[in-house]
Amino acid sequence: QLDIPFNNKFSATTQLLMSGIDDYDPEVSWAYISWKLDSKNLFRIGRSRTSTFLYSDSIEVGYTYPWVRPPEEVYWQIPTPYNDGLEYIYRTPIGDFDLTLSAAGGVLEDKIYSKKIRIKGLNGFANLGYQDLNFRLSYSAVKMTSDMREVFSNLFENYNIPADDATVNEIANVDDEKGSFFSFGVQYEAEKLSLIGEYTKRTVDKLFPETNAWYVSAAYRIDSWQPYVVLSQIETFDFDERYYRGDTPANQAIEPFINQVLENMLNIEQRSIAVGVRYDFTFSAALKFEYRHVDTQGTVGLFNSVPDGDSDFYTITFDYVF
C-alpha cells in the first residue's frame, strides 16, 4: 500500500493485492484521490472497497478478526468488493457516540462462471460507535448486466435438454436487472469478551439467487489465547419465482428438466458451525486453528456442485501485520 500526501487537503492512495486463489497475480484493490475538506468531510474518487460489512475494509487482513476467515455464508454474497466511482464520507462525534456516514456511486466488475458481470448503482452505510459497541447499517441499490447464455446453453446440452436459443435467452441473459443488498451488523469488543453478528438480505430481479444470511460469533480472551465459536447460515427465498415456465407444448415438456438444473445451481441453503482458537504470540502475529462443519441440506450450498453429505474442514493460518 502506498499513501502519497500532496498537501493537507489532497492525497493519493493505492494498494496492490496478491492472492493464492489468483496465482498471486497482482490486483489493484485501492486507487483513489482523496480530498479532505475539513475534519468531518472527505471525498474520494477512483477505486475503493465497498463498505458493506463490518470487516469490509480489513477483510484481507486476517489479523484484524478472531476467526480464520469471515463467515462465507454472509461475505460470499457480494461478487466483487470494489467500487470504481465517487464516495463521500462524513464523520462526527455526537456526545459519547462516533458517527460515520458514507454515500457512493459507481461501477463494479467481476466474473461469475468465467463470464463478466457489470454492476452499477448507489450504496451507502451508517456506522455508530459507542465505547465497546459498534453498529453498522448498509444498503445498495444496483442494476446488473451479465450474459450467461453460453454457460446455460452448455449446461442444458450436457443434460441433453433441447432448449432453443429463445429459451436460453429468457433464462440467462441478464440486462440491467435490478438488485438490492441490505446488511446490519453489531460488534461488542470488551477487554476479554467479543460478540459479533451480521444479518443480510439480497434481492435480484433475475437469475441469481435471492438470499437471507446471518452469523453470530462469540470469543473470549484468556491471556494470549482466544477460543471462539461461529454459527452461520444462508438460504434462498422466493426460489419458486426463478422457475422456468414454458409457453409452448415443446417448452412445457422440458420445463421440469430445466427447473432441476436451475434448482441445482441457484437454490442454496447452507449452515455451518466453526470452533477455533487464536494464539497471539507477538503484538503483530497470530496463529489460528479452526474446525468447521458444513451442512448444505441437500442443496449445492456454496460449493460448485451438490456435495455428497456434510463436509468438515480443518484449517491452520498464520496472520502477520507490519
SULTA-V814935 format. One record per residue. N is the residue number from 0. RES is the residue in one letter. PHI is phi in whole degrees, -180 to 180 (* if undefined). PSI is psi in degrees with one decimal (none if undefined). Layout:
n=[N	N]
res=[RES	RES]
phi=[PHI	PHI]
psi=[PSI	PSI]
This chain:
n=[0	1	2	3	4	5	6	7	8	9	10	11	12	13	14	15	16	17	18	19	20	21	22	23	24	25	26	27	28	29	30	31	32	33	34	35	36	37	38	39	40	41	42	43	44	45	46	47	48	49	50	51	52	53	54	55	56	57	58	59	60	61	62	63	64	65	66	67	68	69	70	71	72	73	74	75	76	77	78	79	80	81	82	83	84	85	86	87	88	89	90	91	92	93	94	95	96	97	98	99	100	101	102	103	104	105	106	107	108	109	110	111	112	113	114	115	116	117	118	119	120	121	122	123	124	125	126	127	128	129	130	131	132	133	134	135	136	137	138	139	140	141	142	143	144	145	146	147	148	149	150	151	152	153	154	155	156	157	158	159	160	161	162	163	164	165	166	167	168	169	170	171	172	173	174	175	176	177	178	179	180	181	182	183	184	185	186	187	188	189	190	191	192	193	194	195	196	197	198	199	200	201	202	203	204	205	206	207	208	209	210	211	212	213	214	215	216	217	218	219	220	221	222	223	224	225	226	227	228	229	230	231	232	233	234	235	236	237	238	239	240	241	242	243	244	245	246	247	248	249	250	251	252	253	254	255	256	257	258	259	260	261	262	263	264	265	266	267	268	269	270	271	272	273	274	275	276	277	278	279	280	281	282	283	284	285	286	287	288	289	290	291	292	293	294	295	296	297	298	299	300	301	302	303	304	305	306	307	308	309	310	311	312	313	314	315	316	317	318	319	320	321]
res=[Q	L	D	I	P	F	N	N	K	F	S	A	T	T	Q	L	L	M	S	G	I	D	D	Y	D	P	E	V	S	W	A	Y	I	S	W	K	L	D	S	K	N	L	F	R	I	G	R	S	R	T	S	T	F	L	Y	S	D	S	I	E	V	G	Y	T	Y	P	W	V	R	P	P	E	E	V	Y	W	Q	I	P	T	P	Y	N	D	G	L	E	Y	I	Y	R	T	P	I	G	D	F	D	L	T	L	S	A	A	G	G	V	L	E	D	K	I	Y	S	K	K	I	R	I	K	G	L	N	G	F	A	N	L	G	Y	Q	D	L	N	F	R	L	S	Y	S	A	V	K	M	T	S	D	M	R	E	V	F	S	N	L	F	E	N	Y	N	I	P	A	D	D	A	T	V	N	E	I	A	N	V	D	D	E	K	G	S	F	F	S	F	G	V	Q	Y	E	A	E	K	L	S	L	I	G	E	Y	T	K	R	T	V	D	K	L	F	P	E	T	N	A	W	Y	V	S	A	A	Y	R	I	D	S	W	Q	P	Y	V	V	L	S	Q	I	E	T	F	D	F	D	E	R	Y	Y	R	G	D	T	P	A	N	Q	A	I	E	P	F	I	N	Q	V	L	E	N	M	L	N	I	E	Q	R	S	I	A	V	G	V	R	Y	D	F	T	F	S	A	A	L	K	F	E	Y	R	H	V	D	T	Q	G	T	V	G	L	F	N	S	V	P	D	G	D	S	D	F	Y	T	I	T	F	D	Y	V	F]
phi=[*	-129	-115	-122	-81	-87	-159	-80	-113	-117	-154	-126	-133	-140	-143	-104	-123	-121	-129	-62	-67	-109	59	61	-74	-66	-132	-78	-99	-131	-164	-144	-104	-107	-124	-96	-68	-159	-70	-109	-116	-143	-115	-130	-131	131	-103	-145	-81	-76	-90	-81	-114	-60	-111	-59	-72	-127	-62	-87	-112	-61	-65	-81	-127	-74	-88	-63	-153	-61	-55	-69	-58	-95	-78	-69	-72	-95	-65	-139	-91	-107	-133	-100	172	-120	-134	-117	-125	-124	-126	-159	-81	-128	63	-88	-101	-118	-111	-127	-122	-142	-136	-143	-144	168	-130	-121	-135	-158	-128	-128	52	68	-113	-69	-122	-118	-123	-126	165	-121	-148	-158	-148	-127	-124	-125	-113	-145	52	-89	-105	-142	-121	-136	-126	-138	-151	-131	-124	-136	-127	-119	-133	-161	-96	-103	-63	-64	-60	-76	-62	-67	-62	-63	-66	-63	-94	57	-100	-80	-87	-81	-62	-64	-67	-62	-63	-62	-83	-116	-93	-98	-130	56	-81	-77	-152	-147	-144	-121	-144	-140	-132	-132	-137	-122	-124	-97	-61	-117	-95	-128	-126	-138	-154	-141	-127	-139	-141	-117	-122	-143	-70	-147	68	-71	-68	-92	-135	-111	-149	-159	-151	-133	-140	-135	-140	-139	-90	-125	57	-89	-100	-142	-70	-149	-140	-134	-111	-148	-156	-137	-151	-81	-124	55	-67	-59	-73	-89	-64	-81	-126	-66	-107	-134	-54	-65	-72	-66	-69	-96	-53	-64	-74	-63	-67	-67	-64	-62	-66	-63	-91	-115	-91	-114	-148	-151	-125	-145	-131	-123	-127	-154	-146	-113	-125	-95	-95	-144	-72	-131	-142	-141	-111	-128	-122	-147	-113	-134	-112	-123	-124	-98	54	81	-103	-71	57	-103	-89	-79	-147	-64	-74	-90	91	-72	-128	-125	-129	-120	-134	-125	-131	-124	-113	-142	-123	-148]
psi=[138.1	124.6	125.6	105.5	126.7	-41.9	-163.3	0.4	-39.1	143.3	163.6	141.4	134.4	146.9	130.4	137.7	132.3	130.4	142.3	-31.4	-21.4	26.1	28.2	27.4	129.8	140.1	135.5	112.7	-30.4	138.8	88.3	158.1	131.7	139.8	108.0	105.9	-46.8	-163.8	-14.4	-26.5	132.0	135.7	143.3	139.5	132.5	-146.6	127.5	170.9	142.5	124.7	63.8	-38.4	172.3	-35.8	25.2	-44.0	-21.2	22.3	-28.0	-0.9	90.2	-22.4	-21.8	-13.1	159.1	-25.2	174.6	-43.6	155.9	145.6	119.7	-24.4	-30.5	-49.1	-13.4	-22.7	-22.0	115.3	-33.0	138.3	6.8	151.9	123.2	105.7	-142.6	138.4	138.8	131.5	132.5	126.4	136.2	144.5	142.6	94.4	-122.8	2.2	153.9	120.1	133.4	128.8	144.2	141.8	132.3	153.2	145.4	-154.9	138.9	140.9	140.0	-169.5	138.6	127.3	38.6	11.0	140.0	137.6	133.5	125.5	124.3	144.9	-161.1	146.0	155.6	164.4	158.7	129.6	126.5	120.5	139.6	107.2	-113.5	-0.3	145.5	131.8	138.6	132.0	129.5	155.4	139.8	138.0	120.0	169.7	135.9	143.0	127.3	131.4	99.9	16.2	-40.7	-39.7	-48.7	-31.5	-42.6	-38.1	-48.8	-37.2	-39.2	-32.6	9.2	40.7	116.2	66.8	127.9	175.4	-37.1	-39.2	-45.5	-40.9	-41.7	-36.3	-42.5	-1.9	105.5	111.8	103.8	41.0	140.8	147.9	161.7	158.3	127.2	137.5	148.3	129.1	148.4	136.8	127.6	116.5	97.0	-172.9	-40.0	-38.2	136.3	124.8	127.3	140.0	146.3	145.0	140.0	155.5	126.2	129.6	141.4	136.6	-29.2	141.8	-64.2	147.6	143.1	131.3	148.5	139.5	153.9	162.7	155.0	142.9	144.2	135.8	150.9	127.5	129.3	97.9	-119.7	-3.1	146.1	88.1	149.9	162.1	142.4	128.8	133.8	156.9	146.1	141.9	148.8	142.7	157.3	35.8	-25.7	-23.7	-13.4	-10.0	140.0	137.4	109.7	142.8	3.7	158.8	-39.9	-43.3	-32.3	-29.9	-33.8	-2.0	-49.8	-30.2	-39.6	-43.4	-29.6	-39.8	-45.3	-40.9	-40.5	-31.0	-37.5	-14.9	99.6	142.2	131.9	133.3	142.1	154.8	131.8	135.1	128.9	-178.5	142.1	137.3	117.4	103.3	-8.5	176.9	-9.7	11.5	139.9	142.9	134.9	138.4	136.1	137.6	132.9	130.3	129.4	130.3	118.8	7.7	35.0	3.7	179.8	-21.5	-136.6	17.8	171.7	-22.3	164.4	119.6	157.5	80.7	-169.7	161.9	145.7	137.3	137.1	125.8	140.1	129.9	155.2	120.1	134.1	134.7	149.5	none]
